[in-house]
């Protein structure tokens, strides 16, 4: 089993983490309030259209199913804050 974990937070100091299993393509969300965990799960289980930067001012439009691959998962996480107000703390240990 290969697990990718990343810290997340919302609000002032509501911290938690995501665990993505690359073998089973499933995610576990650990947050203090179930309402916010549910928001993350809904977001990660939806198809997203993302303008992905391929140059300084060049973008390609991608349709991304976040749980399909680790690459898609990470790309969707970069847009999560804007979509549902949950931020990824890339530099904080999960």
C-alpha positions as a Markdown table, in Angstrom:
| # | Residue | x | y | z |
|---|---|---|---|---|
| 1 | Unk | 0.0 | 0.0 | 0.0 |
| 2 | Unk | 1.3 | 3.4 | -1.0 |
| 3 | Unk | 0.0 | 6.3 | 1.0 |
| 4 | Unk | 0.3 | 10.1 | 0.2 |
| 5 | Unk | -0.5 | 12.3 | 3.1 |
| 6 | Unk | -0.9 | 16.1 | 3.3 |
| 7 | Unk | -1.9 | 18.5 | 6.0 |
| 8 | Unk | -5.0 | 20.7 | 5.5 |
| 9 | Unk | -6.8 | 23.4 | 7.4 |
| 10 | Unk | -9.8 | 25.7 | 7.4 |
| 11 | Unk | -10.9 | 28.6 | 9.5 |
| 12 | Unk | -8.5 | 30.1 | 12.0 |
| 13 | Unk | -6.9 | 27.0 | 13.4 |
| 14 | Unk | -8.9 | 23.9 | 12.3 |
| 15 | Unk | -6.2 | 21.5 | 11.3 |
| 16 | Unk | -6.3 | 18.0 | 9.8 |
| 17 | Unk | -5.0 | 15.9 | 7.0 |
| 18 | Unk | -5.8 | 13.9 | 3.9 |
| 19 | Unk | -4.5 | 10.4 | 3.2 |
| 20 | Unk | -4.7 | 9.2 | -0.4 |
| 21 | Unk | -4.1 | 5.5 | -1.1 |
| 22 | Unk | -2.5 | 5.3 | -4.6 |
| 23 | Unk | -3.3 | 1.5 | -4.9 |
| 24 | Unk | -7.0 | 1.6 | -4.1 |
| 25 | Unk | -7.5 | 5.3 | -5.2 |
| 26 | Unk | -9.4 | 6.1 | -2.1 |
| 27 | Unk | -9.0 | 9.1 | 0.3 |
| 28 | Unk | -9.5 | 9.5 | 4.0 |
| 29 | Unk | -10.2 | 13.0 | 5.4 |
| 30 | Unk | -9.4 | 13.7 | 9.1 |
| 31 | Unk | -10.8 | 17.1 | 10.2 |
| 32 | Unk | -12.3 | 18.3 | 13.5 |
| 33 | Unk | -15.8 | 18.9 | 12.1 |
| 34 | Unk | -17.6 | 16.3 | 9.9 |
| 35 | Unk | -19.3 | 19.0 | 7.9 |
| 36 | Unk | -15.9 | 20.1 | 6.6 |
| 37 | Unk | -14.6 | 16.6 | 6.0 |
| 38 | Unk | -17.8 | 16.0 | 3.9 |
| 39 | Unk | -17.1 | 19.2 | 1.8 |
| 40 | Unk | -13.6 | 17.8 | 1.0 |
| 41 | Unk | -14.9 | 14.4 | 0.1 |
| 42 | Unk | -17.5 | 15.8 | -2.2 |
| 43 | Unk | -14.9 | 18.1 | -3.8 |
| 44 | Unk | -12.5 | 15.2 | -4.4 |
| 45 | Unk | -15.2 | 13.0 | -5.9 |
| 46 | Unk | -16.3 | 15.5 | -8.5 |
| 47 | Unk | -15.0 | 16.0 | -12.0 |
| 48 | Unk | -13.2 | 19.4 | -12.3 |
| 49 | Unk | -12.2 | 21.5 | -15.3 |
| 50 | Unk | -8.9 | 23.1 | -14.6 |
| 51 | Unk | -6.8 | 25.6 | -16.5 |
| 52 | Unk | -3.3 | 24.1 | -15.9 |
| 53 | Unk | -0.3 | 26.3 | -16.5 |
| 54 | Unk | 2.2 | 24.9 | -19.0 |
| 55 | Unk | 4.1 | 28.2 | -19.4 |
| 56 | Unk | 4.2 | 31.7 | -18.0 |
| 57 | Unk | 1.1 | 32.7 | -19.8 |
| 58 | Unk | 0.0 | 29.5 | -21.5 |
| 59 | Unk | -2.6 | 27.2 | -20.1 |
| 60 | Unk | -4.2 | 23.9 | -21.1 |
| 61 | Unk | -7.7 | 23.0 | -20.0 |
| 62 | Unk | -7.9 | 19.6 | -18.3 |
| 63 | Unk | -10.8 | 17.6 | -17.0 |
| 64 | Unk | -9.6 | 16.1 | -13.8 |
| 65 | Unk | -11.1 | 13.3 | -11.7 |
| 66 | Unk | -9.0 | 13.8 | -8.5 |
| 67 | Unk | -9.0 | 10.2 | -7.2 |
| 68 | Unk | -8.0 | 8.8 | -10.6 |
| 69 | Unk | -4.3 | 9.3 | -10.0 |
| 70 | Unk | -1.8 | 10.9 | -7.6 |
| 71 | Unk | -1.1 | 13.5 | -10.3 |
| 72 | Unk | -4.8 | 14.4 | -10.6 |
| 73 | Unk | -5.2 | 14.4 | -6.8 |
| 74 | Unk | -2.3 | 16.9 | -6.3 |
| 75 | Unk | -3.6 | 19.1 | -9.1 |
| 76 | Unk | -7.1 | 19.2 | -7.6 |
| 77 | Unk | -5.7 | 20.1 | -4.2 |
| 78 | Unk | -4.1 | 23.2 | -5.7 |
| 79 | Unk | -7.6 | 24.5 | -6.5 |
| 80 | Unk | -9.3 | 23.3 | -3.3 |
| 81 | Unk | -8.9 | 26.5 | -1.3 |
| 82 | Unk | -10.6 | 28.6 | -3.9 |
| 83 | Unk | -13.4 | 26.1 | -4.4 |
| 84 | Unk | -14.3 | 25.1 | -0.7 |
| 85 | Unk | -12.1 | 27.2 | 1.6 |
| 86 | Unk | -10.0 | 24.3 | 2.7 |
| 87 | Unk | -6.3 | 25.0 | 2.3 |
| 88 | Unk | -3.4 | 22.5 | 1.8 |
| 89 | Unk | -0.4 | 23.1 | 4.0 |
| 90 | Unk | 2.2 | 21.7 | 1.7 |
| 91 | Unk | 5.1 | 22.4 | 4.1 |
| 92 | Unk | 3.5 | 21.3 | 7.3 |
| 93 | Unk | 3.9 | 17.6 | 8.2 |
| 94 | Unk | 0.6 | 15.7 | 8.1 |
